[in-house]
Amino acid sequence: MATQIPTFHLPTGAPIPAIGFGTGTAWYKSESEPLNRVLIDSIKSALALGYRHLDCAEIYGTEPEVGVAIKESGVPREELFIVAKSFKTLDDPEKGLNETLRKLQTDYVDLYPLTIPQIWSRFESLQKSGKTRSIGVSNFTVPQLTSLLTHATIPPTYNQVEFNPYCLDLPLLRFCQSHNIQLAAYSPLGPLTKFPGGPLDAVLKRIAGEKGRTESQVLIRWGVEMGVVIVTTSSKKERQEEFAGVGFELGEEVVREIMEVGGKVHHRIYWTEDYEN
């Protein structure tokens, strides 16, 4: 199957596939555990289908699996867009990135997001070294981004957050768009997978029927038309094909309807206490 994955561009000009294959959360493991062959084969399946954006993080414990999958897939490194995130080694980000590169079996990553604002200057040095082509952030709010931009000599190109019609932070999206920061979404299918029975169910079912698509495809396409990079995952080939099959248009009216109906409720899966406080 030829994928229908659109492409966005970071402020650096680098193309980033609008749909990434996630290697964490559902795959979370301790690195002391044996290699997860199911994950390796799932990544290889996604790559064979045409996925080229892999979303990784040291905290997932799955970087070794990603490295093996890339090597076994035969896909040239230059065709891939690899995102790696630092969580556990923030006291020494260069050491952490070097370890990530070793596990991924590559000389560089395409994007290295930061999870706390205090050490941004040290991340800037990582980009200057060439070990990451770009730097960004993860789970940053508007106030955090505003503060960061007052002193950053290399502005962040990317901010990955929980984002879907039930977890809709429009001020953050607009801030990122106005400051040339690419917003990316994890848990984009939350309304279907975690919060069924809500006001969006009937709307998504109707639109899916009208478009000849699935509800998941409608949600993913909604995110893409909102200008957001979507990160999701599955071990099943048919689901991987489904998530990549978004070569259709919803249009402004449908995008607005999903946004307005979804905005009637609010559900967050991760970091609930941080956001409530």
GIKAMO-V963692 format. One record per backbone hydrogen bond with DSSP energy under -1.0 kcal/mol. CO is the residue of the C=O (numbers start at 0). NH is the residue of the N-H. If there is no record, write none. Layout:
[[CO/NH] [CO/NH]]
This chain:
[[5/17] [7/15] [9/12] [13/9] [15/7] [17/229] [19/231] [20/54] [23/25] [24/27] [29/32] [34/36] [35/39] [36/40] [37/41] [38/42] [39/43] [40/44] [41/45] [42/46] [43/47] [44/48] [45/50] [51/80] [52/20] [53/82] [54/22] [56/59] [57/60] [59/28] [61/65] [62/66] [63/67] [64/68] [65/69] [66/70] [67/71] [68/72] [69/73] [75/78] [76/79] [80/53] [81/109] [81/110] [82/55] [84/57] [88/91] [91/95] [92/96] [93/97] [94/98] [95/99] [96/100] [97/101] [98/102] [99/103] [100/105] [108/132] [110/83] [111/135] [112/85] [113/137] [116/119] [118/122] [119/123] [120/124] [122/126] [123/127] [124/128] [125/130] [126/129] [130/108] [133/111] [134/156] [135/113] [136/159] [140/144] [141/145] [142/146] [143/147] [144/148] [147/150] [147/151] [156/181] [157/136] [158/183] [159/138] [160/185] [163/166] [165/266] [166/163] [168/172] [169/173] [170/174] [171/175] [172/176] [173/177] [174/178] [175/180] [181/158] [182/228] [183/160] [184/230] [185/162] [186/189] [188/191] [188/192] [189/193] [189/194] [197/200] [199/203] [200/204] [201/205] [202/206] [203/207] [204/208] [205/209] [206/210] [207/211] [207/212] [213/217] [214/218] [215/219] [216/220] [217/221] [218/222] [219/223] [220/224] [221/225] [222/227] [223/226] [228/184] [229/19] [231/21] [235/239] [236/240] [237/241] [238/242] [239/243] [240/244] [243/3] [243/245] [245/247] [250/254] [251/255] [252/256] [253/257] [254/258] [255/259] [256/260] [257/261] [258/262] [260/263] [261/264] [270/274] [271/275] [272/276]]
